C-alpha cells in the first residue's frame, strides 16, 4: 500500500497524524510525505533558536528527522 501524507508545514505530520502514519509504516505501507513549505515563515522562539533567515533550513532538517523516525519512505517539499 502506498500512502501520500500532505501537510502545510513541518511538524504538522507528527502533531496531527504521527501515530497513525508510524503504525501504517510499521505494517508495511510505503508512506511518502509532501510538505507545502519549509516552515521559513514561522517563529524562531524566545530566545531564538536560529536567525530568521536560517529557519527554513532548520525546520527542513527537523522534518527529515521526523519522517525517518515515523518510518517514511520519502520527503518532498513544494517549491
N, C-alpha and C positions, 0 to 999 in steps of 0.2 A: 504494500500500500504506500503511495506517495501522498504527502501532505504538504501544502504550502501555507505557512503561517505568515500573515502580512500584518505589520504593525506600523504605527506612525513614527515612533521614536524609540531609541534604546531604553530598555528596562520595562517597556510595556509587555513584552513577551513573557517575562518572568512574573510580573505582578498579576497579569490577567489570565495567563494560561500555562505557566511554567510546569505545574504539576501534571496537567493532562498531557502536555507535549512530551515531557520526560517519560511518562507512562507509555505513551504510544511508541516512542523511540525504543524503549526497553522491550516492547513486544514485537519489535522488528519493522516498524513503519519507518520509512525514509522521510524525515521531517526536514523541510527546506524553509529557510527564513528569508523574508523580504522586508526591508525596513525603508520607509519613505524618506527619513532624514538621518543624519549622523548625530543629532542632538545638539548641534552647534548653537542653536538659539536658546538653549536652556540657561539655568543659573549655575554659577560656579561655586556657590556655597559661601558660608561665612565662618571661618576665614576661607578665602578662595582656595580650591584645590589645584587650580591652574589659571593661567591667563585666559581671558575670554577667547582670544584667537586660537588657543590650543584645545578648546573644549570639544570640538568635533572629533579630533583625533583621540582624545582620552575616552570619550563615550563610545567611539567605534571599537576601541580595544576592549572596553568593558563588555560590549555586546558580543564580541568574538569569544571571550571567555565564557559568557553565559550560554551561548549556543553550544559550545563544546561540552560544558557541564550538563546541559539538557540532552545531549546525545544527538544534536542536529547534524545533518549531512552537509549543508551549505548555507552560506550567508551572502546576500546580495543587497546593496544599497541602491536606491534610485538616485539619479543624478540631480 
